[in-house]
Amino acid sequence: MSITYEEALSTLTSMFGPPWTQDALDAVLRHHEGHMENTVETVLSHGDGDPTDLVERLARPPPEVSNDEELARSLAAEAEAEAA
C-alpha cells in the first residue's frame, strides 16, 4: 500500500514536533524523493541539531559532484582548445 506525498508529510509532521516545521520536513522528504524511511532516518540521525542546518546541507550538492563538474568542464575546454 502506497501513501500520497501529502499523507507522508502529514505523518512526518505528527511524528516530529518542534523544532521541526512542516517546511523543513517537506524539504527533507523532497530531498529523498518522497521516501519515508530515508527521511525518518535522516531526521533521527540529525539528532537535536537545528533543522535549518540539515535543510541547508541537503540543498548543497555533494563535494564529489562539484569536483566531477570541474573535471568535466576542464576536459571540455581542453578538447575545444585542441579542436581549434
C-alpha positions as CSV (number, residue, x, y, z in Angstrom):
1,M,0.0,0.0,0.0
2,S,1.4,3.4,-1.0
3,I,0.6,6.7,0.5
4,T,0.4,10.1,-1.1
5,Y,3.1,12.7,-0.7
6,E,0.7,14.8,1.4
7,E,-0.1,11.9,3.7
8,A,3.6,11.2,4.1
9,L,4.3,14.9,5.0
10,S,1.3,14.8,7.4
11,T,2.7,11.7,9.1
12,L,6.2,13.2,9.4
13,T,4.7,16.4,10.9
14,S,2.8,14.3,13.5
15,M,5.9,12.2,14.3
16,F,8.4,15.1,14.7
17,G,7.4,18.1,16.8
18,P,9.2,21.4,17.3
19,P,11.7,22.5,16.3
20,W,10.8,20.6,13.1
21,T,8.4,22.6,10.9
22,Q,6.3,21.3,8.1
23,D,8.5,23.2,5.6
24,A,11.7,21.7,7.0
25,L,10.2,18.2,6.8
26,D,9.0,18.9,3.3
27,A,12.5,19.8,2.2
28,V,14.0,16.6,3.7
29,L,11.2,14.5,2.2
30,R,11.7,16.1,-1.2
31,H,15.4,15.5,-0.9
32,H,14.7,11.8,-0.5
33,E,12.2,11.9,-3.4
34,G,9.2,11.0,-1.1
35,H,10.9,8.0,0.5
36,M,9.6,8.0,4.1
37,E,12.1,5.5,5.6
38,N,15.1,7.5,4.3
39,T,13.5,10.8,5.5
40,V,12.9,9.4,9.0
41,E,16.4,8.0,9.2
42,T,17.9,11.4,8.2
43,V,15.8,13.4,10.7
44,L,16.6,11.0,13.5
45,S,20.3,10.8,12.7
46,H,20.4,14.7,12.7
47,G,19.5,14.4,16.4
48,D,19.0,17.7,18.3
49,G,20.6,19.8,15.7
50,D,18.9,22.8,14.1
51,P,16.6,21.6,11.3
52,T,17.6,24.6,9.2
53,D,21.2,23.4,9.2
54,L,20.1,20.0,7.8
55,V,18.0,21.5,5.2
56,E,20.8,23.8,4.1
57,R,23.3,20.9,4.0
58,L,20.9,18.8,1.9
59,A,20.4,21.7,-0.5
60,R,24.1,21.8,-1.3
61,P,25.5,19.4,-3.9
62,P,27.9,16.8,-2.6
63,P,31.5,17.8,-2.9
64,E,32.3,14.9,-5.4
65,V,29.6,16.2,-7.7
66,S,31.2,19.6,-7.7
67,N,34.7,18.1,-8.4
68,D,33.3,16.0,-11.2
69,E,31.7,19.1,-12.8
70,E,35.0,20.9,-12.6
71,L,36.8,18.0,-14.2
72,A,34.2,17.7,-17.0
73,R,34.5,21.5,-17.7
74,S,38.2,21.3,-17.7
75,L,38.2,18.3,-20.1
76,A,35.7,20.0,-22.4
77,A,37.8,23.2,-22.5
78,E,40.9,21.2,-23.4
79,A,39.0,19.3,-26.1
80,E,37.7,22.6,-27.6
81,A,41.3,24.1,-27.5
82,E,42.7,21.1,-29.3
83,A,39.9,21.2,-31.9
84,A,40.6,24.9,-32.7
